[in-house]
Amino acid sequence: MTLPDFSINSPQKQWHRFCELLWFDESLKIWLDVSRMNINAIDLNRFAPLFKKAFDAIDDLESGSIANQDESRQVGHYWLRNSGLAPNKGISDKIEKEIERIHSFANKIINGQLKAPNGKNFTDVLWIGIGGSGLGPLLIVRALEMSGNPLNIHFIDNVDPNGINKILKDIHDSLSTTLFVTVSKSGGTPEPRIAMEQARFRLESIKGNWPSQAVAITMVDSQLDKLARKECWLNTFDMPDWVGGRTSITSAVGLLPAAFVGADIKKFLSGASLMDNLTRNHDFLENPASLLALAWWKSGEGKGSRDMVILPYRDRLEVFSRYLQQLVMESLGKRLDRNGKLVNQGLSVYGNKGSTDQHAYVQQLRDGLDNYFATFIEVLTDDEEIKTINNRNPGDFLSGFMQGTRTALTEAGKQSVTITISKFDTTSLGALIALFERAVSLYAELININAYHQPGVEAGKKAASNILGLKEEIIDLLSDRVSRSISEINDLTSGDNSESIYFILRHHLANNMNYNVKGNWSKPDTLRFKLN
């Protein structure tokens, strides 16, 4: 392959690079253009042996090798869209059975065969999930929901009291016909449990029957699974141990909301499976995921020194940048590599949508810091119901804005990737998600980190649990109605947590008027607290 150097800013040379580096698949009708990334001819020889090792590692992963040695856990989300790849027939049969169960259950809800306890059809779904268990379903619904869908789908993905209250008030009049879906792989994650308790309390306050309206998605024999089975909830769906939250979108976590909005879940799985097959090609120049991984490595020098800005030119993909934030940053943001070496790896992701961004932060992208690369996502087929009026069509303008922004960035020496989809539908969404999943896996191999564990997340959970435990200590201590300073409270509780005590009491007292406080909040060491 003859490849003009990236640094040569010539339309003719750029056209040559475009022709040499453009990838296209006829079956999915998806194009990938990395010609405007800093990939040069020398890289094609340099990275060949590195990708050989990466492909071998991914092959082992898909065959059932242990990915997380500390947890003895396999990584099998690829099996969800091609059950024949599963390491044994038991897993394969279970995957197929679960897909049929999801399809059947959703149809019965939509068609009114399964009704709410009051005998009416279900009208709403309240989806309770955190991280990938919330972002994946949100992406599915925003991307695939059609007008006229019989179910109104709402999300609680945080423990913000105001947010929870607003959503529960919004659905107050339809609580009796709402289906409540709680997603928690372990069954013990605090956020979904707390949100579920609030939703259940609100339903039961109007004499509703929670078990008859509740669905769980969790691991078999988790706390949530045991509760659901003990109380005979309406249904439970499995979230296998070998599926991580950020790659769970082709499990029940993504398939159930897809079925609720009337999408063909088998086409969604088919799109992901087709892309998986294309990205198993060991010729890294004929593999879209390895081309992406190479572009990411070269742009950020294998250290993530440039951010990835996602610019999808379709409203339906507005949530995609948030979805990719978790997929990419939780997978690649690691302190240590597989050898225990301190590397502080990562790849930051942000974005919104075009052409909105052209009136927001594209100004900085064009003229500001060279600390990013853009990823344009365009869709060729427009909505046929939108007509050309006065020789103007929105689709033409949207395409023009995308091309114009891409050109403007190139003229400023800024790097960009362009992904083009002929038609946005259920199949192409599955393919797009799989493309980024596979690129993440390959990039992780190139930089020698484990993409499938999250020690930083676990550390945050542990720290939060410690804070909640400290709060209980403080409240119990102050129950004797003795006035104490923060230093005195710190001396009587476990550890050395003066600042945390200040934060805890500030929040607690803002919501509980039963305390007497003396001193100056701007001078924490003057404060004294006493229960009235």
Secondary structure, DSSP 8 states (H G I E B T S, - for coil): -----TT---HHHHHHHHHHH-EEETTTTEEEE-TTSS--HHHHHHSHHHHHHHHHHHHHHHTT-EEETTTTEE--TTGGG-GGGSSSHHHHHHHHHHHHHHHHHHHHHHHTSSB-TTSSB--EEEEE--THHHHHHHHHHHHH--TT-S-EEEEE-S--HHHHHHHHHHTGGGGGGEEEEEE-SSS--HHHHHHHHHHHHHHHTTT--SGGGEEEEE-TTSHHHHHHHHTT-SEEEE--TT--GGG-TTSHHHHHHHHHTT--HHHHHHHHHHHHHHTT-S-GGG-HHHHHHHHHHHHHTTTT-SEEEEEESSGGGTTHHHHHHHHHHHHH--SB-TTS-B------EEE--TTGGGGTTHHHHHHS---EEEEEEEE----TTS--BTTB-HHHHHHHHHHHHHHHHHHTT-EEEEEEESS-SHHHHHHHHHHHHHHHHHHHHHTT--TT--HHHHHHHHHHHHHHHHHHHHHHHHTT---EEHHHHHHHSSS--HHHHHHHHHHHHHT-TTEEEEEETTEEEEEEEEE-
